[in-house]
Amino acid sequence: MEVLKITGGIPLKGSVKAAGAKNAITKMLVASLLSDKKCIFYNVPNITEVEMTLELCQEIKLPL
């Protein structure tokens, strides 16, 4: 297992290319609630779990 140690006081930014795993997208959608930025997901499977997660996220997301 590779370890990446990051030090310093500068906020991280960038992008990550992840595989289109059906179990991963639901977690990424929920994690996107923590960001105030626009999150765009590609290669999302059209399955019921994703639709349900999107509906839940829309209900949870409140304007700051």
C-alpha positions in Angstrom: 0.0 0.0 0.0 1.4 3.4 -1.0 1.4 6.2 1.5 1.2 9.9 0.6 2.1 12.3 3.4 1.1 15.9 2.8 2.4 18.8 5.0 1.9 22.5 4.8 -0.9 24.9 5.3 -2.1 25.2 1.7 -5.6 23.8 0.9 -5.5 20.9 -1.6 -7.3 21.2 -4.9 -7.4 19.1 -8.1 -9.2 16.2 -9.6 -9.2 12.4 -9.3 -10.2 9.9 -12.0 -12.1 7.1 -10.5 -13.6 4.0 -12.0 -17.4 3.9 -12.5 -18.1 1.5 -9.7 -21.8 1.4 -8.7 -21.0 1.2 -5.0 -18.5 4.1 -5.2 -20.8 6.7 -6.7 -23.3 6.7 -3.8 -20.5 7.5 -1.4 -19.1 10.2 -3.7 -22.6 11.8 -4.0 -22.9 12.0 -0.2 -19.4 13.3 0.2 -20.2 16.1 -2.3 -22.6 17.5 0.3 -19.5 18.6 2.2 -18.3 20.9 -0.6 -19.6 24.3 -1.5 -18.3 23.8 -5.1 -20.2 22.4 -8.0 -19.4 18.6 -8.3 -19.8 16.9 -11.6 -19.8 13.1 -11.9 -19.3 11.1 -15.1 -19.9 7.5 -16.0 -22.6 7.1 -13.3 -24.6 3.9 -13.6 -28.3 4.3 -14.1 -29.5 2.2 -11.1 -32.1 2.7 -8.4 -29.5 3.1 -5.6 -28.1 6.2 -7.4 -31.5 7.7 -7.9 -32.4 7.2 -4.3 -29.1 8.7 -3.1 -29.7 11.7 -5.3 -33.1 12.3 -3.9 -31.8 12.0 -0.3 -28.9 14.4 -1.1 -31.4 16.9 -2.5 -33.5 16.8 0.7 -30.4 17.1 2.9 -28.6 19.9 1.1 -29.6 23.3 2.7 -28.3 26.7 1.6 -25.7 28.1 3.9 
